[in-house]
Amino acid sequence: MGVFRTMIFAVALAFLCGCIKEVPSGTDLKVGDSLPDFTVQMIGGAVVSDEDLKGGVSFVMFFHTSCPDCQQTLPGVQRVYDEYTLEQVRFALISREEGEDEIRAYWNEIGYNMPYSPQETRDVYNLFATTRIPRIFICDKDGIIRYMYTDDPVPSYDDLKNSIESLIR
C-alpha cells in the first residue's frame, strides 16, 4: 500500500509541477520550417507580423510567467535582448494564455524591459506548437527557423547567444 501511495503522489506531483494546461491543439514547427503567418500587437502598440521579422535574425518566444522553465529562461533572453536589439535581431515575446496585468507585474518585479505581446488565448501559439513552454524559435533573415528551444533542456544564455551569433555573421 505504501508503494502505491508513493506512485500516486509522484504522478500527481509531476502534473502539478509542469507548465499550465498542456493540451495539444496546434501544429509543431521544426527547424527548417518557415514562420507561419501571424500578427500580434506588442505592449506600447507596435504591431509585429511574420513579415516584419524578415530581413534580419528574429527571435520568437512563447512563455507564461508562472512557468518555472520560462522563469529560468527569461534572464538569458533579457541578456540577449540587451546585447542584440541594435544588431538587426528582431524580438517577439508572446505570452501563452496570459494577460497584460500579470505579465506587467512580473516584468516590473524582475526588472525586464523586453517588449511582449499578451495573448489570453492559444490562437497564436497554436500556429507554432501544440505543447511546451518556453518555446523559442530563432530564424534567419528569410523567416526560416534555424534553431528551436523548449524546456527539454531549458536553453542557456550561451545557447541563445551562439545561435544568434551563427546567423548574424
Residue frames as qw, qx, qy, qz and C-alpha x, y, z in Angstrom:
[[0.000, 0.885, 0.465, 0.000, 0.00, 0.00, 0.00],
 [0.326, -0.771, 0.089, 0.539, 2.87, 2.40, 0.77],
 [0.378, -0.112, 0.593, 0.702, 4.42, 1.90, -2.69],
 [0.172, 0.624, 0.681, 0.341, 1.05, 2.55, -4.36],
 [0.149, -0.925, -0.270, 0.222, 0.56, 5.81, -2.44],
 [0.393, -0.561, 0.324, 0.652, 4.08, 6.90, -3.32],
 [0.336, 0.184, 0.681, 0.624, 3.42, 6.23, -7.01],
 [0.047, 0.813, 0.561, 0.151, 0.13, 8.18, -6.91],
 [0.284, -0.859, -0.049, 0.424, 1.89, 11.07, -5.15],
 [0.420, -0.313, 0.484, 0.701, 4.71, 11.07, -7.73],
 [0.252, 0.453, 0.682, 0.516, 2.27, 11.14, -10.66],
 [0.092, -0.904, -0.416, 0.030, 0.22, 13.93, -9.05],
 [0.383, -0.723, 0.133, 0.560, 3.38, 15.92, -8.33],
 [0.418, -0.003, 0.581, 0.698, 4.52, 15.56, -11.95],
 [0.124, 0.696, 0.599, 0.375, 1.23, 17.04, -13.16],
 [0.253, -0.917, -0.247, 0.187, 1.40, 19.90, -10.68],
 [0.469, -0.577, 0.261, 0.616, 5.00, 20.81, -11.49],
 [0.463, 0.297, 0.570, 0.610, 4.52, 21.01, -15.25],
 [0.047, 0.073, -0.112, -0.990, 3.58, 24.16, -17.06],
 [0.453, 0.284, 0.460, -0.709, -0.06, 25.09, -17.21],
 [0.699, 0.477, 0.303, -0.438, -2.74, 23.43, -19.31],
 [0.072, -0.407, 0.771, 0.484, -0.73, 21.31, -21.72],
 [0.679, 0.412, 0.548, -0.264, -3.48, 20.40, -24.20],
 [0.342, -0.089, 0.640, 0.682, -2.27, 19.57, -27.71],
 [0.384, 0.715, 0.498, -0.305, -4.20, 21.67, -30.22],
 [0.275, 0.850, -0.199, -0.402, -1.99, 23.07, -32.98],
 [0.847, 0.472, -0.190, 0.156, 0.98, 22.15, -35.10],
 [0.676, -0.607, 0.209, 0.363, 4.61, 21.63, -34.20],
 [0.470, 0.848, -0.243, 0.026, 7.04, 23.67, -36.27],
 [0.868, -0.301, 0.175, 0.353, 10.57, 22.38, -36.53],
 [0.262, -0.620, 0.408, 0.618, 13.97, 23.55, -37.69],
 [0.236, 0.017, 0.739, 0.631, 13.81, 24.24, -41.43],
 [0.106, 0.709, 0.693, 0.078, 10.16, 25.35, -41.40],
 [0.102, 0.440, 0.115, 0.885, 9.09, 28.90, -42.24],
 [0.111, 0.170, 0.537, -0.819, 7.45, 31.12, -39.67],
 [0.140, 0.578, 0.796, 0.118, 3.67, 30.88, -40.00],
 [0.026, -0.542, -0.236, -0.806, 1.55, 33.87, -40.95],
 [0.423, -0.626, -0.580, 0.305, 0.80, 35.73, -37.72],
 [0.083, 0.605, -0.033, 0.791, 0.32, 39.23, -36.37],
 [0.514, -0.559, -0.554, 0.341, 0.46, 40.36, -32.74],
 [0.030, -0.881, 0.007, -0.473, 0.22, 43.69, -31.01],
 [0.590, 0.032, -0.512, 0.623, 3.07, 44.40, -28.62],
 [0.336, -0.751, -0.374, 0.428, 2.88, 46.43, -25.44],
 [0.192, -0.498, 0.158, 0.831, 3.11, 50.05, -26.49],
 [0.553, 0.635, 0.198, -0.502, 1.01, 49.47, -29.59],
 [0.143, 0.525, -0.699, -0.463, 3.57, 48.26, -32.15],
 [0.918, 0.200, 0.163, -0.301, 2.27, 45.55, -34.44],
 [0.140, -0.522, 0.808, 0.237, 4.62, 42.68, -35.32],
 [0.903, 0.278, 0.066, -0.320, 4.00, 40.09, -38.02],
 [0.868, -0.054, 0.381, 0.314, 5.97, 37.29, -39.61],
 [0.568, 0.696, 0.153, 0.411, 6.75, 39.68, -42.48],
 [0.152, -0.950, 0.180, -0.204, 8.14, 42.29, -40.05],
 [0.738, -0.541, 0.387, 0.115, 10.59, 39.72, -38.70],
 [0.842, 0.322, 0.245, 0.357, 12.14, 39.00, -42.09],
 [0.344, 0.868, -0.112, 0.340, 15.24, 40.84, -43.26],
 [0.020, -0.643, 0.630, -0.434, 17.22, 40.15, -40.12],
 [0.327, -0.027, -0.915, 0.234, 17.60, 37.48, -37.49],
 [0.537, -0.457, -0.090, -0.704, 14.41, 37.01, -35.50],
 [0.149, 0.064, -0.871, 0.463, 13.78, 35.64, -32.03],
 [0.600, -0.344, -0.268, -0.671, 10.25, 34.47, -31.22],
 [0.150, 0.077, -0.882, 0.441, 9.50, 33.19, -27.73],
 [0.603, -0.480, -0.394, -0.500, 6.31, 31.84, -26.17],
 [0.253, 0.136, -0.715, 0.637, 6.13, 32.00, -22.39],
 [0.522, -0.698, -0.366, -0.326, 3.95, 32.19, -19.30],
 [0.018, 0.686, -0.462, 0.562, 5.29, 33.95, -16.20],
 [0.735, -0.436, 0.360, -0.374, 4.13, 31.21, -13.80],
 [0.957, 0.230, -0.171, 0.051, 6.02, 28.51, -15.73],
 [0.650, -0.660, 0.270, 0.263, 9.20, 27.56, -13.81],
 [0.726, 0.099, 0.403, 0.549, 11.11, 26.75, -17.01],
 [0.267, 0.820, 0.239, 0.447, 10.12, 30.11, -18.50],
 [0.392, -0.917, 0.074, -0.017, 11.26, 31.84, -15.32],
 [0.746, -0.379, 0.359, 0.413, 14.60, 30.05, -15.67],
 [0.614, 0.361, 0.433, 0.552, 14.95, 31.00, -19.36],
 [0.122, 0.939, 0.281, 0.155, 13.85, 34.65, -19.28],
 [0.380, -0.826, 0.194, 0.369, 17.02, 36.10, -17.65],
 [0.540, -0.144, 0.587, 0.585, 19.12, 34.74, -20.55],
 [0.332, 0.672, 0.559, 0.355, 16.57, 36.09, -23.01],
 [0.118, -0.977, -0.114, 0.137, 16.83, 39.52, -21.38],
 [0.487, -0.575, 0.402, 0.521, 20.62, 39.37, -21.75],
 [0.460, 0.166, 0.639, 0.594, 20.48, 38.53, -25.47],
 [0.142, 0.869, 0.452, 0.142, 17.78, 41.17, -25.94],
 [0.272, -0.903, 0.065, 0.327, 20.06, 43.77, -24.32],
 [0.482, -0.414, 0.540, 0.552, 23.00, 42.71, -26.49],
 [0.341, 0.114, 0.755, 0.549, 21.36, 42.22, -29.87],
 [0.276, 0.768, 0.526, -0.241, 18.44, 44.63, -30.28],
 [0.114, 0.848, -0.184, -0.484, 20.71, 47.07, -32.09],
 [0.173, -0.403, 0.792, 0.425, 22.20, 44.42, -34.39],
 [0.531, 0.165, -0.500, -0.664, 19.19, 43.67, -36.60],
 [0.176, -0.157, -0.964, 0.120, 17.81, 40.97, -34.30],
 [0.453, -0.304, -0.167, -0.821, 14.05, 41.34, -34.06],
 [0.026, -0.019, -0.901, 0.432, 12.39, 40.07, -30.90],
 [0.581, -0.289, -0.285, -0.705, 8.79, 38.95, -30.40],
 [0.035, 0.018, -0.894, 0.445, 7.99, 37.63, -26.94],
 [0.548, -0.221, -0.386, -0.708, 4.44, 36.30, -26.92],
 [0.386, -0.204, 0.727, -0.530, 2.56, 35.01, -23.92],
 [0.379, -0.146, -0.857, -0.319, 0.56, 31.82, -23.98],
 [0.492, -0.602, -0.598, -0.194, -2.76, 32.33, -22.21],
 [0.459, -0.468, -0.376, 0.655, -1.65, 35.22, -20.01],
 [0.118, 0.914, 0.341, 0.186, -2.92, 38.76, -19.87],
 [0.332, 0.698, -0.156, 0.615, -1.15, 42.08, -19.71],
 [0.462, -0.780, 0.167, -0.389, -1.64, 42.75, -15.98],
 [0.923, -0.341, 0.146, 0.103, 0.08, 39.54, -14.88],
 [0.784, 0.324, 0.025, 0.528, 2.98, 39.95, -17.29],
 [0.107, 0.803, -0.109, 0.576, 3.49, 43.62, -16.44],
 [0.646, -0.711, 0.176, -0.218, 3.57, 42.82, -12.71],
 [0.934, -0.144, 0.158, 0.286, 6.16, 40.07, -13.27],
 [0.589, 0.562, 0.012, 0.581, 8.28, 42.23, -15.62],
 [0.147, -0.848, 0.141, -0.489, 8.25, 45.06, -13.04],
 [0.811, -0.560, 0.162, -0.055, 9.15, 42.70, -10.19],
 [0.887, -0.028, 0.208, 0.412, 12.12, 41.23, -12.05],
 [0.148, -0.750, 0.213, 0.609, 13.15, 44.39, -13.92],
 [0.542, 0.216, 0.658, 0.476, 12.71, 43.21, -17.51],
 [0.179, 0.605, -0.027, -0.775, 12.39, 45.74, -20.32],
 [0.142, 0.009, 0.842, 0.520, 11.69, 43.42, -23.25],
 [0.531, 0.108, -0.091, -0.835, 8.55, 44.19, -25.24],
 [0.173, 0.087, 0.980, -0.049, 5.93, 41.46, -25.21],
 [0.458, -0.130, -0.426, -0.769, 2.55, 40.63, -26.64],
 [0.378, -0.024, 0.765, -0.520, 0.00, 39.47, -24.09],
 [0.500, -0.002, -0.659, -0.562, -2.22, 36.75, -25.53],
 [0.539, -0.201, 0.546, -0.609, -5.02, 35.44, -23.35],
 [0.930, 0.204, 0.133, -0.275, -5.70, 32.54, -25.73],
 [0.645, -0.273, 0.619, 0.356, -3.62, 29.95, -27.54],
 [0.656, 0.709, 0.215, -0.147, -4.59, 31.19, -31.00],
 [0.309, 0.843, -0.438, -0.042, -1.13, 32.47, -31.97],
 [0.406, -0.490, 0.768, -0.067, 0.71, 29.76, -30.03],
 [0.796, 0.194, 0.557, -0.135, -1.24, 27.05, -31.89],
 [0.622, 0.762, -0.143, -0.111, 0.27, 28.28, -35.17],
 [0.172, 0.728, -0.648, 0.139, 3.69, 27.30, -33.82],
 [0.145, 0.240, -0.918, 0.280, 3.28, 24.42, -31.37],
 [0.631, -0.390, -0.580, -0.336, 0.97, 22.02, -29.60],
 [0.723, -0.659, -0.191, 0.073, 2.59, 21.87, -26.16],
 [0.756, -0.210, -0.114, 0.610, 5.55, 23.03, -24.08],
 [0.108, 0.924, -0.074, 0.359, 6.83, 26.38, -22.99],
 [0.139, 0.741, -0.189, -0.629, 9.16, 28.06, -23.09],
 [0.745, 0.374, 0.474, 0.285, 9.34, 27.65, -26.82],
 [0.077, -0.781, 0.239, 0.573, 11.90, 29.71, -28.72],
 [0.756, 0.494, 0.341, 0.261, 12.37, 29.98, -32.47],
 [0.207, -0.701, 0.291, 0.617, 15.47, 31.71, -33.83],
 [0.702, 0.580, 0.407, 0.068, 15.10, 32.42, -37.54],
 [0.495, -0.066, 0.332, 0.800, 17.27, 33.64, -40.38],
 [0.081, 0.329, -0.078, -0.938, 16.60, 36.73, -42.50],
 [0.332, -0.045, -0.679, -0.653, 14.17, 34.76, -44.69],
 [0.666, -0.242, 0.186, -0.681, 11.99, 33.68, -41.75],
 [0.818, 0.080, -0.566, -0.067, 13.28, 30.10, -41.75],
 [0.718, -0.646, 0.198, -0.169, 13.59, 28.50, -38.31],
 [0.552, 0.551, -0.588, 0.213, 17.25, 27.63, -37.78],
 [0.208, 0.127, -0.811, 0.531, 17.18, 26.94, -34.02],
 [0.608, -0.496, -0.295, -0.545, 14.39, 25.87, -31.71],
 [0.170, 0.185, -0.783, 0.569, 14.44, 25.50, -27.95],
 [0.627, -0.528, -0.398, -0.412, 11.91, 24.17, -25.46],
 [0.553, -0.681, 0.332, -0.347, 12.04, 23.12, -21.83],
 [0.927, -0.187, 0.321, 0.046, 13.95, 19.93, -22.66],
 [0.486, -0.408, -0.434, 0.639, 16.55, 21.12, -21.94],
 [0.021, -0.956, -0.207, 0.205, 15.97, 24.73, -20.96],
 [0.646, 0.563, -0.029, 0.515, 18.33, 26.82, -23.14],
 [0.537, -0.524, -0.144, 0.645, 21.15, 28.70, -21.50],
 [0.099, 0.902, -0.063, -0.414, 22.20, 32.23, -22.31],
 [0.233, -0.490, 0.690, 0.479, 25.19, 30.77, -24.18],
 [0.434, 0.317, 0.820, 0.197, 22.90, 28.53, -26.27],
 [0.283, 0.859, 0.399, -0.149, 20.81, 31.54, -27.29],
 [0.064, -0.854, 0.286, 0.429, 23.80, 33.79, -27.91],
 [0.357, -0.281, 0.777, 0.436, 25.65, 31.19, -30.00],
 [0.434, 0.515, 0.729, 0.125, 22.55, 30.57, -32.13],
 [0.189, 0.941, 0.170, -0.224, 22.11, 34.27, -32.81],
 [0.227, -0.721, 0.479, 0.446, 25.82, 34.77, -33.49],
 [0.488, -0.004, 0.789, 0.374, 25.83, 31.98, -36.06],
 [0.370, 0.685, 0.610, 0.147, 23.09, 33.77, -38.02],
 [0.061, 0.974, 0.066, -0.210, 24.34, 37.36, -37.87],
 [0.435, -0.538, 0.514, 0.507, 27.81, 36.55, -39.14]]
